Amino acid sequence: MLPLLLLSLPAFAGPFHPVFTGDVAASYWDEGLRVSAAPGLEAHLWGEPDSVLFGSTFLRFDTLAEVTPSYARLGPRVTFSPIAILEVSAHWLGSAYVGTFSSLEGFSSPDTVYTDAVVAASPRGPGLGSRWGTDATLQGKVGPIVVASWGELQGWDTWPSAKVQGDYYWEPESELLQSWHDLVWTVNGVLLFEHDWPSPEGRKIYVGAMANRAASVDTGDVWARVGPMVNFSVDERWSVLVLVQPYLQDRIYTTPLPPYVAARLRWSWKARDPG
């Protein structure tokens, strides 16, 4: 039903406008550096622009490209917001693992504790893969308080080179030990306080906390983190996010500290934006 609904939505949408989002993200653990870009087209669906529930409804088609030292991904994505408090999306990305320091590393058991010493001794190499995913987000705002929760189901199919041994591997993006054909569930939530500056640039800051949990269906590997988050919007296009999350559950990081630390610089643009 969802594909048929998405195919019929353009008939209800207004004119499509070009949109673009670009990210440069860095984390202290795992991926290290990630650069991504998402050019696409977006259209308003229904409702008056000043409507609380329907003013921001949209349909967006874009292409997501991601590059890290470990892999590159590319593929289409569609995002649909029928009402301000709900957003759903689906994507498919082809992947190429480049065989660098943190690329595909094979293991023989789903219970492997992949410490630095174990990882250093395991065979590693390049490979190809694909990832599909679908997610739903519920979000709301009461005064300056913003709350959002979202969940995602991802399907991973990976084909390693012959030099990678074992039936399981550590995936650098999901940060989980997975089988070569696996499903991963993630659940996430944020609670934020929003402050707006009275300026024409649209400057604002969000301060609060984010919680995340991810789990592999085949291996049972799980991680969970929670910690403070700050997102500062310099204007309507530039924003900076900083996240510090102690570990609640993880095979490797069995104590809360040192925490997971990440930062993201984002630039967003829409053709219909003023200027």
Secondary structure, DSSP 8 states (H G I E B T S, - for coil): -HHHHHHHGGGT----EEEEEEEEEEESSTT-EEEEEEEEEEEE-SS-TT-TTTTT-EEEEEEEEEE-SSEEEEEEEEEEEEETTEEEEEEEEEEEE--STTSEEEES-TT----HHHHHHS-EE-EEEEEEEEEEEEEEEETTEEEEEEEEEEEEEEEE-TT--SSEEEETTTTEEEESEEEEEEEEEEEEEEEE-SSTT--EEEEEEEEEEEEETTT--EEEEEEEEEEEESSSSEEEEEEEE-EEE-SS--SS-S-EEEEEEEEEEETTS--
